[in-house]
Amino acid sequence: MNAPKLTINSAVETRTVTTSKGLQKAIYSQRATLETEAMRIQIEVEVDGLDKGYPVGAVKEWDLTTDLVPGRFGVELARRMTLVDPVGAKPQPSRQAA
């Protein structure tokens, strides 16, 4: 079974939600395409901040087994997705100023 593939489609966007206690909280996310052998859908991927997003066009795989957590009614998925570089992808060389 192949891991679901995500392609990042947008820069980080911010929306504000009101918590159950009435406080305002910023949510940072990026639009992405989730693709499996059986389907392709548009989703939002939550990130930690405006500067913590993935580059537009980046391709990641969703590590589903890492995101399985015990839940109230059995096994559930964690709220945050664990995204990893695709298996077989060459690591990007780091660029350092000389």
C-alpha positions in Angstrom: 0.0 0.0 0.0 1.3 3.4 -1.0 1.3 6.3 1.4 -1.1 9.2 0.5 0.7 12.0 -1.3 0.2 15.6 -0.6 1.1 18.5 -2.9 1.1 22.0 -1.3 -0.9 24.4 -3.4 -0.8 27.7 -1.5 1.2 29.8 0.9 0.3 29.9 4.6 -3.0 31.5 5.3 -4.4 32.7 8.7 -7.9 32.5 10.0 -9.1 33.4 13.5 -11.4 31.1 15.5 -13.1 31.6 18.9 -12.4 29.0 21.5 -15.0 27.5 23.8 -13.8 30.0 26.5 -14.4 33.0 24.2 -10.8 33.7 23.3 -9.5 34.4 19.8 -7.0 32.0 18.4 -5.1 32.2 15.1 -5.0 29.0 12.9 -2.3 28.7 10.2 -2.9 26.4 7.3 -2.1 25.7 3.7 -4.3 24.3 0.9 -3.0 21.0 -0.5 -4.1 18.2 -2.7 -4.3 14.8 -1.0 -3.9 11.9 -3.5 -4.2 8.2 -3.2 -4.7 5.4 -5.7 -8.5 5.7 -5.2 -9.1 9.5 -4.9 -7.9 13.0 -5.1 -9.3 15.8 -2.8 -8.5 19.3 -1.7 -7.6 19.7 2.1 -6.1 22.1 4.5 -2.8 21.2 6.3 -2.3 23.0 9.6 1.1 24.4 10.3 2.7 26.0 13.4 3.0 29.6 12.1 3.3 32.0 9.1 7.0 31.1 8.7 6.6 27.4 9.4 4.8 26.4 6.2 6.0 24.2 3.3 7.1 25.6 0.0 4.3 25.9 -2.6 4.6 22.9 -4.9 6.3 20.7 -2.3 5.4 17.0 -2.4 5.1 15.1 0.9 3.8 11.8 2.0 1.4 11.4 4.9 2.8 9.0 7.6 -0.5 7.6 8.6 0.8 4.9 11.0 2.5 7.7 13.1 -0.8 9.6 13.3 -2.9 6.7 14.7 -3.9 7.5 18.2 -6.2 5.8 20.8 -9.5 7.6 20.8 -12.8 7.6 22.6 -14.4 5.1 20.2 -11.3 3.1 19.2 -8.4 4.1 16.8 -8.5 7.6 15.5 -6.3 10.0 13.5 -4.3 12.7 15.2 -5.5 16.3 14.4 -2.1 17.2 12.9 -0.7 15.3 9.9 2.8 13.9 10.0 4.3 14.8 6.6 7.6 13.2 5.5 9.6 13.4 2.3 8.7 10.8 -0.2 10.6 7.5 0.0 13.3 7.5 -2.6 13.4 11.3 -2.8 16.9 12.8 -2.9 17.7 15.1 0.0 18.1 18.7 -1.0 21.7 20.0 -0.6 21.9 22.8 1.9 23.0 26.1 0.5 25.4 28.0 2.7 26.9 31.4 2.0 30.6 31.4 1.6 
